[in-house]
Amino acid sequence: MALNIVEVSPRDGLQNDPADAPVQVKVELILRCIAAGARRIEVASFVSPKAVPKMADAEQVLEGLRAAGPLDASLIGLVVNERGVRRALAAGVDEVNAVVVVTDTFSRANQSTTTEQTLAALGDLIGASHSAGLPISVTLSAAFGCPFEGEVPLGRVVDVAAAVAAFGPDEMALADTIGAAVPADVRERIPPVRGAIGDVALRAHFHDTRNTGVANALAAYESGIGTLDASLGGAGGCPFAPGATGNVATEDLVYLFERSGITTRMSLDRLIDTSRWLSGELGHPLPAMLSRAGPFPGGRSAMPA
């Protein structure tokens, strides 16, 4: 089974970075990721500019991408309410990604609503996306741990996943938003969640906050997950979760899986080059290991540049 990677650095990577990336840098980052083989990219967040100021230029980013001509990738816009869906559709995204936070305390911090309130509005979001002919995924945030409530019971995750699945999304993502999980947690949670969501596709989203992101990604793949989110350079983190540092790095995952004989259809050389470029544009090092060490000399690599 090949591994599909959803590149999230333009949104989840840059939204919490200390630097302010201008529109032209965001557009170039996305185009470079496409050139490296990324075929699904979360490019912007259509949320309140007051809540996430670094994503206030979402429409301008989409405008710049569309001006670049036909792109061999699906552009994803993140939304948290129906207004965000309307903005994303008007901007010309190819997919929509909504968020449901599994715990109430974090949900209030992240979206100013409880989990149940978010679920009550989810049907309209999914319906609006489907009416426009676009697929929609739903990310279950804090599915492995909450920065405010601590351990999240498996039963709570399964119940929320089942409630989301009832609205008919095209895909669901289990997200370790604060990087609390270890592989045992991943192996424990994926089967019951999969059993609760029927035919809805399942992917996973890991953060490397506690240096377990890559191990968790491999555990998810070995548990049957064929699509993983990742962020170039390991950039990112959630601005509403104290201490939630970077995402698992795209180039680190590509190296791991390609060396293991699992194709990702991505160019490791181009990813490393782009990661180093992005570090220069942001003015600080990024946490990914491959952009520092480079691939193993003479070893198996990914798709050539």
N, C-alpha and C positions, 0 to 999 in steps of 0.2 A: 504494500500500500504506500503510494507516494504521500509526502507531507505537503499540504497546502498551507502557506503562511499568509495571514492577513497583516499587512504592514500598517502600524498605527502611529509611527513616529510623527507625522505631520499634525496629528491631533493630540493623542495621549502623551506623545513625547514632548511636544513644544508647549502644551498648556500650562505646565508647572515648571518650566525651565526658567532660571533666573534672568536669562537674556530675552530680549524682545526681538524675535525674528520678523523682519519685514515681509510683505507679501511676496516680493520677488524671490526671496530665499525659500519661502514655503513652496512656491511653484516649482522652483528648480529642484528642491529636495524630492518632490513627488515625481517629477520627470526623470530624475536620476534613479529613483526606486523602480520605476517602470522599466528603464533601460537595464536594470539589474535583474529583471524577471518578475517583479511583483505584479500580480494580476488582480488583487483586491487591496485597496488602500483606503484607510479612514483618513480623509483629507481635511475635515473641519468639524467644528461643533457649533450647532445652531441653537445656542442657549443665550441667556441674558448676558450682554456685555459687562454688566455690573458684577455678575457672578464669576465669569471667566473672561477677564479683559483681554487675554492673549488670543482669544478666539473671536474677537469682535470683527475681524476682517474676513469672515467666512465667505461672504458673497464675492469679495474681491479675489479671493483665492480661486474660487470656481470660475470666475470670469477669466482669470489669467490662464487657467488650464484649458478652458474651451477655446481660447484664442490660439493655443498651441496646436490645434487641429485634432483629428481623430486620435484617440488614445487607446492603446491595447490593454486597458485595465478598467475595472469597475470602481467608480469613485463613491465612497461611503460617507454619509453625513450623520453625525450623532445628534439625537434630539432627546428632549425630556418631556415635551408637551406638544399639544396640537399646533400651537403657533410655530414651534420649531419645525414640525413636519411641513407646514406651508412654506416656510422660508427655504427649507432644504429642497423641496420640489421646485420652487420658483428658481432656485439657483442652478438646477440641472444636475443633481446627483443621480447616480445609477442605483444606489441602495440606501436604505435608511437603517440606522441602528438605534434602538431605544434602550433605556436603562431602567431596571427595577432593582432597587437595593433590598437585600434580603432582611435586613434588620431595621426596625423603626427609627432608632436613634441616629444611625448613619444616614438613613433616608431623609430625615428632617434636615440634617446638616448638608446633604448633597443636593436635595431637590425641594426642600421645604414642605414635604408631604410625608405621610406614613407610607409604609409598604402597601397597605390595603387601599389607600387613596390613589396611589400610583396604579395599582391594578385596576381600580374602577375606571380610570381614564385610558387604560391601555387599548381597549377594544377600538376606540375612536382613532387612536394613532395607527393601529394596524389596518383598520378599514380605510383610512385616508391614503395610506401608502399603496395598498392593494388596488384601490380605485384608480390610482395614477399609473398602475401597471408596474410598480416597483416592488422588489422583494424587501422584506424587513426582518431584521434579526433583533433579538432582545438579549441584552447582557444582564446576567444575574450578578450584581455587584456584592462584594463581601460574602461570597458563597463559602469561603473557607475560614473566615474570621473577621471580626468587627473591631475597629479601633476604639469603640465606645462600650460595646457590650461583651467583648471578649469572644469566647467560644460560641460558635453558631451551631446549634443542634442539627444533625443530619435531617431529622424529620421536618424541621423548618424549611430547609433548602428544597427538599422533595415536594413539600406542599406548595411552596411558591412556584417551583418549576411546573408543577401540574396545573396550577391556576393560570400561568402564562400560556402554556401549551393549549389550553382550552380556547384561547383567542385566535389560534391558527397562524402564528408567526412561521416564517420559512426556516428559521434557524435560531438556536439559543446558545449563548456562551456562558460557561461557568467561569467566573472571574475571582481570582485571588488578589483582590484589590490592594491589600496591605502586605502581601508577601508572607503570610503566616503559615502556609501549607508546607507539608513534607510529602514525599511520594506515597507514604501509607495513607494519608488523607485523600490524595487523588484517587488511588485505587479503591478506596472505600466509597467515595461519593459518586463516581461516574456511573457504576451499574444501576443503583436505585434511581438516580435522576433519569438515566436513559429509559428505564422501565416506566417512569411516570409521564414521559413526554411523547410516547408513541412514535410517529414517523417524523417528528420534527428533528432536523439535523442538529448535531451537537458539536460545538467547538470549545476551546479552552483559552483562558487569558491569564498569564502568570506575571507576577512581579518578582524581582530578584532582591527584594528588601533584605532578606535574611540569607542570601546566597544559596537559595534552593530552587530558583526558577528553572534552570536548565534541567535539573534532576526531575522536577515536577513535569516539565514538558515531555521528557522521555517516558515517564510513568503514564501520562495521559495517552501518548501514542500507543504504548503497549496495552492500554486499556481500550483501544479501538477508536480513539479520537484522531481523525485524519486532517483536521484543520486547527491551527494554533495562531493566536495573535502574537506579534513580536514588534519591537521598536528598534529601528536602526540605532546603533551605538548604545543601546540600553537606556536611551533618554526617557525621561518622564516621571510620572508619579501623580497621585491624586491630590489636588489642592485642598480637598475637604477632609482628608485623612491624615492626622498628625503622624509624621515619620514615614509616610508611604513614598519610598524612593523608586528608582527606575524600574521600567519594564524589563522583561527578559529580552536580551539583545538578538536582533535578527541574524547578524553574522555569526554569533556564537551558536545559535540553533542550526544554521545551515552547515557549519563545520561539523557539528556533532552528528547530524543525520546523514550527511553525505559520506563522512568517514565510516559510518555504520552501514553503508550500502543502500540508504533510503533516499531516493531522489527528491529534491525540492524544486528543481527547474530554475534555480537562481544562481547568479554569478557571484561567487565569493569574492573574487578580485574587485568587482565593481562595488559590492557592498562595503568592503573595507575602504576603498578609495572614497566613497561617498560619506562614510562615517568620519573619516579624517577631515574631509572637506567641511562637513557639518560642524565638527568640533572647532574648526577655525572660524567659521561664520558666527558661532555662538560665543567664542572667546574663552572657552574652558574645555578641559578634557571630558570625554564621555566614558562611562564605566565599562563598556564592552571590552572583553579581553582580546578578541581577534584583531581589533583595530590597532592594538598595541603590539601584539606578538606576531601577527601575520599567520598565514596557513603553514602547516608542517611542510618544510622543504622537501619537494619530491614526492610528497604523499598524495593520496586521493583527494581531489578537490571537487568543487561544484561545477556547474555549467561554465564553460570558459567565457571570458569577457568578449 
